[in-house]
Amino acid sequence: MAEKRLMYGNHAIVEGVLAAGCRFFAGYPITPQNEIPEYMSIRMNEVGGVFIQTESEIAAINMLFGAAAAGKRAMTSSSSPGISLMQEGISYIAGADIPVLVVNVIRGGPGLGNIAPAQSDYYQATRGGGHGDYFTITLAPNSAQELFEFPKLAFELAEKYRNPALILADGLLGQMMEPVEFSYDPVDPTTLPEPSYALSGCQGRDRRVVRSYDLKPGKLEEWNWRRHAKYQHIMEKEQRAQAADCDDAELVIVAYGTSARVSSAAARMAREKGYKVGLLRPITLWPFPKNALAELSNKVEYFLVVEMNLGQMVEDVKLATECKNKIHFHGRPGGGVPTPHEIYEKIETILGGSS
Amino acid sequence: MTKEIIIAGFGGQGIVSSGIILGYAGMLENKNVTFFPSYGAEMRGGTANCSVVISSEPVASPIVAYPDILIIMNEPSLARFEPMLKPGGIFFYNKTLIKSHPKRDDITVLAIEANAIAEELGQGRIANMVMLGALVKKTDILKLETLKKAQRERFVKASSEQLSLNDKALERGSELY
């Protein structure tokens, strides 16, 4: 077993990104993710990569577009308002079928909001986010360990499908310290093959074009249908979720990231009181783990969706279960973080008398 | 076994540092740990606090709502955090800087002359180490030796004199119990 290090979640992301062989970062500061660019500026220099503090988030995402179109692993990070500013660029990148990694350490919104942890960007992350028909592969870590491990997974999925990938964290995951094990050998970026689309200088070969537009009638429709087939394939193949104590459960909590951690404590409290409660934690938010939920919907009477927002993923749960079950929601918007006790009380209210 | 701890005081009193040392020491003893600071508009002289969870189980929530243990380093934090402590919890406070006394009678209150002891050792800012020494001795959550190792491994830029002084402060704190 590798040595454990006590690390901030934000620093774990940086180590994960570098261990994934990424050598290009462009970004603009915003709380609660400032430790990413701060630490990245030191570490990227040490590994001989490119670190740019840009003049804006718009500049950052477009630099990412350039670096990734040149065939390199490239990433940025920001928090909610900054991610909103990047949406135009993410849409262009999705339209050009280019893989990049964007990390959103979510804070309370809307607007400038606050700097507290939140999950209010779920819709934005899982519905594309910018203009046009597209999706971004979206991973939801719930520990510093996963913040270290998911950048590599995100790059691999992004490249496999030539699609932008997002990691959705939140202020709590970013600001918290936890032991992290460097669980895999770092990727040597020089061993990564040049992708087929890379704009790497066309001397001696045919030129390549990376773009998100084509004005010829029917062409864009054709591209979008092709992309649709890709999305269908991703939805079929890449769903990820973690189930705990769901086999005999009467009630299954559905929660991701920080909410899932807090919910696991509530589920433990409920089990101690004799309530049969399980937890399903979506790891990919897009593609949403529909299959796991569909299966559970045949066995479980109640679902309780816990989110740090006004109720966004709960709609995907209703779709995946085809509204067969009694679906409850517990939400804390605007930077509120639920406590295990309040989730437990909700469970007790739902199951009260039935055990 | 799960112990949830909140450390609170002024920015500059080493609140975050002591939380990290505690979390790191927990990791060295192969326990599950989380450390979560108040963050954002913090500044020297403003208030600061952090939550540390040390557990034999995976830690669910790094935010501590009802701590088992409070370490209170300044006056404003006493009033703010006292109501949150679990019944039967342990309340360590820095008697040198805090003139009022906790009001509850369902908790164990331990008044520690943290700053006075630190000044005696020659440096007021190691009051946090005095507190940690007292904490581990009184509660047995971690070994004193692990805390000493932790501070040496975390304060990588500190002089050897400073590290020895930190050790002394930890020892003096532990000798109180």
Contacts between the chains, C-beta under 8 A, distances in Angstrom:
chain1	res1	chain2	res2	distance
A	4	B	27	6.0
A	6	B	20	7.2
A	6	B	23	5.9
A	6	B	24	4.8
A	6	B	27	5.2
A	6	B	33	7.3
A	6	B	35	7.4
A	31	B	39	7.5
A	31	B	40	5.8
A	32	B	39	6.3
A	32	B	40	7.2
A	115	B	39	7.3
A	115	B	40	4.5
A	115	B	41	8.0
A	171	B	39	7.5
A	172	B	36	6.8
A	172	B	62	6.6
A	172	B	63	6.9
A	175	B	36	6.4
A	175	B	37	6.4
A	175	B	39	4.9
A	176	B	34	5.7
A	176	B	35	6.7
A	176	B	36	4.7
A	176	B	62	4.7
A	177	B	20	6.6
A	177	B	23	5.9
A	177	B	34	6.9
A	177	B	35	4.0
A	177	B	36	7.5
A	178	B	33	7.0
A	178	B	34	5.3
A	178	B	35	7.7
A	178	B	59	7.7
A	178	B	62	7.7
A	179	B	27	4.7
A	179	B	32	7.8
A	179	B	33	6.5
A	261	B	59	7.8
A	261	B	60	5.2
A	261	B	61	5.9
A	261	B	62	7.6
A	262	B	60	6.2
A	262	B	61	4.6
A	262	B	63	7.9
A	264	B	58	7.7
A	264	B	60	4.9
A	265	B	60	3.3
A	265	B	61	5.7
A	268	B	60	7.3
A	337	B	61	7.8
A	337	B	63	5.6
A	339	B	61	7.2
A	339	B	63	7.7
A	339	B	65	4.7
A	340	B	60	6.3
A	340	B	61	6.0
A	341	B	65	7.2
